Amino acid sequence: MVDEQGIPTGAVSGAVGAGNGPALRLEEVAREGPGARQPALSVADARTGRSTGIPPGRRMLLRVGVRLGCAGGRIGAGDLRAALVGDVLQRVAEIEGLQVVRVLAVPEGAAADFGRAAAALGVHPPVAVVASGDPDGPLGGPPDVQVLAADAERAGGAGVWLGVGPAGPDRGGELAAGLGSGAVDASALRLALLARPYREPVVAGPRELAEAAGTLRDWRRQVAYWAWGPSKPVPDEIRREAAAAFTGDLDTPAVLALLHRVGAASGLADGARFETFAALDRVLGLELTRDVGRG
């Protein structure tokens, strides 16, 4: 948006809880009306197929374990996707007012490479990384949710299971290596992985990454332009739709479709478009406000 001198001031941090971006306030939508506190969000349990509210009861703490497979000792695209799902889950839960403890279980020998790739992908650091086995100790108790890569070990355990679909193509962990070296556009890969429901397979090949990069260029250019207009709040109907998607099984494809509609809608003030993109990007983590104030 613009200050009194007409200078853009719309730089927004993508980190949840940073305090300097527009508040999405999903909880105000999801818990309208009187009564006891309801679970912050719902996800589909991979074991039962049923939608399950998390965390249970009135607890404000959500324990999340993320298990990677790392076949052949390499960080695959499916492992990156599982880590991303855990990151999105944490971002939504924190906007909902929850405290989140997230631990990653990474097969021994792959942790260092994974850390570099995950940081490039914009995945928030976990409280701990364990080589294998039970994450209950670092979590401070049994997990409420286990996010499982497609080839991760499924040896039982507590909590709701989020089964993440496979991702590819990825020959020999080249995507993770490219993230670490900067050869792969991290934001484009993040968008490509978020474009499909997390339970379904996703393709993140050269064509998909190029399309994602083009979408990001267009959106960032539009957001930088909209930032010059007077600030307007996110319309209630848009906020409700985004809240329903994020808290209803992490439906990021629905949120991305919403952004496309907002960008093309006639009669919507530029300030409202800006605030919508900036607010939803607190979860999506696509750096949509990156070009505000440049040029």
NORHUVEN-V667418 format. One record per residue. SS is DSSP state (h for helix, s for strand, l for the rest). PSI is psi in whole degrees, 0 to 359 (none if undefined). Layout:
BEGIN
ss:psi
SS:PSI
SS:PSI
END
This chain:
BEGIN
ss:psi
l:185
s:148
l:191
l:335
l:1
l:20
l:132
s:137
l:26
l:15
l:126
l:131
l:141
l:355
l:132
l:135
l:9
l:333
l:356
l:18
l:167
l:134
l:130
l:326
l:53
h:326
h:332
h:333
h:314
h:338
l:35
l:147
l:166
l:173
l:175
l:158
l:132
l:161
l:143
l:323
s:168
s:145
s:160
s:121
l:122
l:337
l:326
l:339
l:2
l:146
s:129
s:132
s:139
s:148
l:164
l:151
l:218
l:8
l:144
l:9
s:131
s:120
s:125
s:126
s:134
s:121
s:124
l:158
l:312
l:58
h:135
h:16
h:9
l:149
l:110
l:170
h:325
h:327
h:317
h:320
h:318
h:318
h:322
h:319
h:317
h:322
h:314
h:318
h:315
h:317
h:315
h:314
h:321
h:323
h:329
l:0
l:10
l:153
s:130
s:131
s:119
s:129
s:138
s:133
s:110
l:128
l:144
l:136
l:347
l:356
h:317
h:313
h:320
h:318
h:317
h:315
h:318
h:320
h:318
h:326
l:354
l:19
l:125
l:141
l:141
l:170
l:337
s:154
s:124
s:146
l:321
l:176
l:206
l:124
l:6
h:322
h:301
h:331
h:340
l:18
l:178
l:145
l:144
l:328
s:137
s:118
s:119
s:120
l:159
l:325
l:18
l:154
l:134
l:84
l:23
l:200
l:169
l:170
l:174
s:139
s:126
s:104
s:115
l:130
l:161
l:159
s:147
s:183
l:156
l:95
h:111
h:30
h:29
h:330
h:315
h:318
h:320
h:325
h:316
h:326
h:348
l:3
l:337
l:132
l:107
h:318
h:322
h:319
h:319
h:315
h:317
h:321
h:331
h:351
l:350
l:150
l:138
l:337
l:340
l:156
l:151
s:145
s:128
l:58
l:185
h:319
h:316
h:321
h:322
h:318
h:318
h:318
h:320
h:318
h:316
h:320
h:315
h:312
h:316
h:322
h:317
h:315
h:318
h:323
h:314
h:335
l:341
l:345
l:164
l:143
l:138
l:146
l:159
l:125
l:143
h:320
h:326
h:318
h:319
h:316
h:318
h:318
h:316
h:322
h:311
h:316
h:351
s:78
l:34
l:53
l:73
h:326
h:323
h:323
h:320
h:320
h:322
h:318
h:320
h:317
h:319
h:318
h:329
h:353
l:137
l:147
l:2
l:129
l:144
h:324
h:323
h:323
h:313
h:310
h:325
h:310
h:316
h:319
h:314
h:335
h:347
h:332
h:316
h:325
l:40
l:5
l:47
l:339
l:13
l:326
l:5
l:130
l:359
l:116
l:none
END
